Every structure is written in C-alpha cells, then in structure tokens.
Amino acid sequence: MNKYKKDSVEKVLRNLHADAKKDYMRIGKGVVKSIFRPMQPSDFEHAYLPISQEQGEAIRQLVVENDCKNVVEFGTSFGISTIYLADAVRQTQGKVITTELLESKAKRAIQNISEAGLSDLVEVKIGDAMETLKGFSEPIDFLFLDGWKDLYLPLFQMLEPQFHASTMIYADNMDMAGTQYYGNYVLGKKQTYASHMVDGGKAMLTACAA
C-alpha cells in the first residue's frame, strides 16, 4: 500500500482531471447507445463524469473545516471526488465509504486511490448503492451524492436515520433530470434542512438543522 505524500495526491488529481477533459468523446458514445432505449449507467462505463477541480477543493475544505470524520459517497466513478474526500478525512482522522455500480470503474478508482497513497482511508463498495449501503448504521457527517440521479432521493431517505445535527449533504448535478425529486423533498423540510445552491447553481449544499 502506498504511503501518503501530498505531492502524490496532487499529481494523481492533475492527471485524472487532464484525462477527464476527453470525456466529451466518451459521453458522446454513451449517448449514441441510448438513442433507441433508456439511458443506462453502463453507457458511460468509460467516462469520468467528474466534479471540477474547484468543486473538489471546495468539498475538501468543507470536510476539513467542519471536522467531518464519517464520509459517505454515492458515485465513485474513477475516484476523483473520492481522492479529494480521502485527503480531507486524512486531516480529520476519518474515513470514506464510497460505492460504485460498475466493477470496471471501481477497480480503476481503487488503483487511482492507491497511487494517491490514500487506500487506508477508503472502503470501496461495488454494486447497487441501495444494496451496498443497506443497513448502514454509522453516523454520517458528510454525504456526497454524485451517482445515478433517480437514486438521489431513495438513497437519501435510506441513509436519513444516520444524519445528525451537524451532517452536511452535497448533491452534484442538480440541474440534471431526476434530481428534482430529491430537491423538492429537501426543500420541503425547511425545519430539518437548510439548503442553498453552490457551483453556479449546479449543486446543492444542505446542512441538517435538527
């Protein structure tokens, strides 16, 4: 297992962000596959669908500043966001539980996390998040939602019993179809959650008020 080095983290992130810039070609191929049938996660098996560097730095700062230790991520992909989260919990002495539907992506993520020297801080679960996170019983300090959009709400509701007064939830791609159900649910519970849009309105940051 590789030993942590700050330079290793930043080097891996730079390389991944650079490769992710080619996503327009990979996404285009996935869209073509879905012309005659509903879109499926496997259509984007080779696409990063990543957060931006600015988002990564922002969530790393959020985790550190709020001393979040137990972090759960929905949607590992190739591990860009996971590395930012893991580098944050390294500083708070916490851990990241992340889940990825596609095994090929999960394996790439595990390799990237290892190259960043952060393997000891991350557990990668492979499969449907509604199954891999079923029965999750630890308090959640920070939840990062960036997987299949139709699952935002059911996954959130499944994990909701593990939230506490300081839990923070960052939901990416709130401008995409499927996320409106999650948004309506959270915004409809103003006594429980305080939310505002971030990243130019593309993401929602929610804090538990009770």
N, C-alpha and C positions, 0 to 999 in steps of 0.2 A: 504494500500500500504506500503511495507516495506521501512524503512529508509535506506539510503545508509550507508554502512560500508565497508571499504576497505577489511577487513578480510572476509566479506561475498562474495565479488566478487571473491577473490582468492580461497575460499573454493568451491564455485559453479563450477568454472572453473576446479579445480583439479578433482572434482568428475565427471564432464562431460568428460574430457579428458580420465580419467581412464575407464569409461564405453565405450567410443568410441573405445578403443583398441579391443573390441569384434566385431568390425564391419566386420571383415573378414568372420564371420559366417553369418551375416545378408546380406552382399553383395553377398555371395555365393548363398543364397536362391533366391535373386533377379535375379541373372544371370541365374539360372535354369529356372525361369519363362519365360525368354526371348529367350529360345533356339528355339522355333518354331514360334516366332513373333518378331517384332521390340521391342527394349527395351523401357520401359515407366517409367516416374517418380514414379508411384505408386509401381513399383517393388522394390523400395528402401525406402518404407514408414517407415521401422523400422531401417534404417541405418543412422548414423550421417553424413557420408561423410565429415568429418570435416577438418578445417585447423589445422595445428600443433600448439603447444604452441609457438614455435619460430615465426611462421607466425603471430599469434595473437599479440604477444608482438611487432613485427615489425610494424604491421598496427596501433596499438595503439600509438606507438611512432611517426609514420608518421602524424597521425591526430593531435596529440598534438603539435609537432614541427612546423607544418605548419598552426596551429591555424584554422583548418577546423571546421566549425560550422554546415553546412548543409551536412549531410552524407546520401547517398542512398545505400542500399544493395539489391542485387538480389540473393536470395537463403538463406533464414533464417535457414532452417533445424531445429535443436533443439536449436539453439540460441548461440552456442559457439562464432562464429565470431561476432554476434550481441552484445554480452556482452563486448567483447574487444572494439568494436566501441563505445558502450554506455559509457563505463568507460572513453574513450578518450574524448568524447564530454562533459562529466561531467566537465572535466578540461577546455574545451574551451567555455563552456556555449552554447553548440549547441544542436542538436537533430539528431536522426537516424530515417529514414523512411526505413523499410525493408519489403520485400514481399516474401511470401511462397505459393506455389501452393497447397500443401496438408494441409487440415484443421487440421488433427490429429497432424502433425508436428508443425504447427503454435501454437496450443494450448499448446503443450509441451514447445515450445520456450517461450511463454508468461509466463508460470509458472516458468521456469528457470530464466528468466529476472527479474521476481518479487522477487524470492529468493535472487538474487544478489542485490536487492534494487535499480534497475535502471529503473523501469517501467515508471517513469515520463519523461524519456529521449527518449523513443522508441515508435513509432507507427508501429504496425504490420498489414500489409495488406494481406488478404488471397485471393488467386486466381491467375490466369494467369497474370504475371507481365506486359505483353503487354497491359492488360486491367487495372490493378490496378495502373499502373504508367502513363497511357494515360492522356495527358493534364497536366502533372506535370509542374508547371510553376515557381518554385523557383530556384534560382541559386544553382548549385551543386558544393560543394567544394571538396568532395571526393566520388567517386563511387567505390563500391566493387562488382565485378562480380564473382559469385560462384554458379550459378544455372545451368539450363539445357544448355549445351554448344552450341547447334544450335541457341539459342536465344541471345548469346553474341552480335553479330553484329546488328540484328534488334533493340534490346533494346538500345544499344549504340547510334545508329543513331536516335532513337526516342528521347533520352534524350540530344543529342548533342547540341541543341539550348540553353540548360541551362548551358553549360560549360562557363567558363571564363578563363582569363589568368593564374589563379592560380589553376585551377581544376586539381586534381590528380585522376587517374584511376588505380585500382589494379585488374588485371584479373587472377584468380587462374586456375590451371589445364590446362595451355596452351599446355601441352603435350598430351592432350586428343583429340579424334576425334571431329570435329565440330568447334573447336576454331580457326582453320587455317583461316577461312573466316574473323573473327574479326582481327586476327593478320595481315593478308595481307592488310586489309583496313587501319588500324592504321599506319603500317609501310610504306604504300604508300602515306601517307600525312605528309611527314617529315617537311614541312614548318609550319604545325599546331601542330604536336605532336612529343615529344621527348620520346622514349621508350627504356627500357633495361630490360633484363631478371633478375629475382631475384629468391630466394629459389632454387638455383641449376638448374635454367633453367625451372622450373615447373610453374612459374608465370611471368606475365609481369606488370611492373610498368610504367605508362605513365603519362607525365605531359603536359598540354596544353601550347603551346608556343605563342599562339595568341588568 
